[in-house]
Amino acid sequence: MGWGRRLAITILLLVISGVAMAEPAVNAGYVPIATAGAGEEHSVVVETGDHLWKISQTHLDGRLGRRATVDEVTAYWRQVIELNRERLRSGDPDLIYPGEVVSLPVAR
């Protein structure tokens, strides 16, 4: 299947189902569902267009008070995947749905 067709199918799936797919992104705006202290786990509700990389980067940027490096986000993103793998409706960290709750481990 060619790149153009694959992209068209992905866009169609996103529009029809409201599914959020995992791919690196730079900007996100999510709302934590619970306020936690600096050393506590956080949870967020997935919104349309979210993916675990985006959620991870936004949370880590906020915790660090600066833009996290790709290496920092990668390490944290892997922790987020492991923490949530069994909790996700699809069972696939590349396929998350709006309304799902994602737990975020303590950012160190």
Long-range contacts (C-beta under 8 A, 24 or more apart in sequence): 14-49, 18-48, 18-97, 18-98, 19-95, 19-96, 19-97, 20-46, 20-47, 20-48, 20-49, 20-50, 20-51, 20-96, 20-97, 20-98, 21-51, 21-94, 21-95, 21-96, 22-51, 22-52, 22-53, 22-93, 22-94, 22-95, 22-96, 23-51, 23-53, 24-53, 24-54, 24-57, 25-51, 25-53, 25-54, 25-57, 26-57, 27-54, 27-58, 28-54, 28-55, 28-57, 28-58, 29-58, 30-55, 30-58, 30-59, 33-101, 38-63, 39-106, 40-106, 41-103, 41-104, 41-105, 41-106, 42-103, 42-104, 43-101, 43-102, 43-103, 43-104, 44-101, 44-102, 44-104, 45-99, 45-100, 45-101, 45-102, 46-96, 46-97, 46-98, 46-99, 46-100, 46-101, 46-102, 47-98, 48-98, 50-96, 50-98, 51-94, 51-96, 52-77, 52-80, 52-81, 52-84, 52-93, 52-96, 52-102, 53-77, 55-80, 55-102, 55-104, 56-80, 56-104, 59-104, 59-107, 60-107, 63-107, 64-107, 76-105, 76-107, 79-105, 80-104, 80-105
